[in-house]
Amino acid sequence: MTGIILALILFLVAAVFGTAGILGLFRFRDPLSRLHAGSLASTTAVFSIFLGLLFADPAPGFLARMLVIIVFFMISSPTATHFILHYIVRTEHEKESCHSGEESDAD
């Protein structure tokens, strides 16, 4: 019974962080702020769901599978965020270099 209560609390935490991340995606104007809000909140929400599932069903086989999924998620989520960030920075740099090139031609 205690495991189910802990799981429900963690699911509630995941819902709060997921909602905060969605609101951050819509409220912030800067792409880097949007990326930060979305990645941080979604990682916390998904990790809370995984922990809640571990408390909901403490069977050894399920526990082993969930730990493998958690490790994969903790490696892949920051990697994907890094690639998106790299793309944003590169496109912003290209926009700046295009604009500066136009200004130097006008001189």
C-alpha positions in Angstrom: 0.0 0.0 0.0 2.9 2.4 0.8 4.4 1.7 -2.7 1.1 2.7 -4.4 0.9 5.9 -2.4 4.5 6.8 -3.3 3.8 5.9 -6.9 0.8 8.2 -7.0 2.8 11.0 -5.4 5.5 10.6 -8.0 2.9 10.5 -10.8 1.5 13.8 -9.5 5.0 15.3 -9.4 5.4 14.2 -13.0 2.1 15.9 -14.0 3.2 19.1 -12.4 6.6 19.2 -14.1 5.1 18.1 -17.4 2.6 21.0 -17.2 5.3 23.4 -16.2 7.4 22.4 -19.2 4.5 22.8 -21.6 3.8 26.2 -20.2 7.5 27.1 -20.5 7.5 26.1 -24.2 4.6 28.5 -24.9 5.6 31.4 -22.7 9.3 31.9 -23.5 10.2 33.7 -26.7 13.9 32.7 -26.9 14.6 29.3 -28.4 17.3 28.5 -25.8 14.9 29.3 -22.9 12.2 27.1 -24.6 14.7 24.3 -24.9 15.8 24.6 -21.3 12.2 24.6 -20.0 11.2 21.7 -22.2 14.2 19.5 -21.6 14.5 20.1 -17.9 10.8 19.6 -17.1 10.3 16.7 -19.4 13.4 14.8 -18.0 12.1 15.4 -14.5 8.6 14.3 -15.4 9.7 11.1 -17.2 12.1 10.2 -14.4 9.3 10.7 -11.8 7.1 8.4 -13.8 9.8 5.7 -14.0 10.4 5.9 -10.3 6.6 5.7 -9.7 6.5 2.6 -11.8 9.3 1.1 -9.8 7.3 1.6 -6.6 4.0 0.4 -8.1 5.4 -3.0 -9.2 8.5 -4.0 -7.3 8.9 -7.4 -9.1 12.6 -8.2 -9.9 12.1 -8.7 -13.6 10.2 -5.5 -14.0 12.7 -3.6 -11.9 15.6 -4.8 -14.1 13.8 -3.7 -17.3 12.9 -0.4 -15.9 16.5 0.3 -14.7 17.8 -0.4 -18.2 15.2 2.0 -19.7 16.1 4.6 -17.1 19.8 4.4 -17.9 19.0 4.6 -21.7 16.8 7.6 -21.1 19.3 9.4 -18.9 21.9 9.0 -21.7 19.7 9.8 -24.7 17.8 12.8 -23.4 20.7 15.1 -22.7 22.3 13.9 -26.0 19.2 14.9 -28.0 19.0 18.2 -26.2 22.7 18.9 -27.0 22.1 18.2 -30.7 19.1 20.5 -30.8 21.1 23.2 -29.0 23.9 22.8 -31.5 21.5 23.3 -34.4 20.0 26.4 -32.8 23.4 28.0 -32.2 24.6 27.2 -35.7 21.5 28.6 -37.4 21.7 31.7 -35.2 25.3 32.2 -36.2 24.5 31.7 -39.9 21.7 34.4 -39.6 24.2 36.8 -37.9 26.8 36.2 -40.6 24.3 36.7 -43.4 23.1 40.0 -41.9 26.7 41.2 -41.2 27.6 40.4 -44.8 24.7 42.5 -46.2 25.7 45.4 -44.0 29.4 45.3 -45.2 28.3 45.3 -48.8 26.3 48.5 -48.3 29.4 50.3 -47.1 
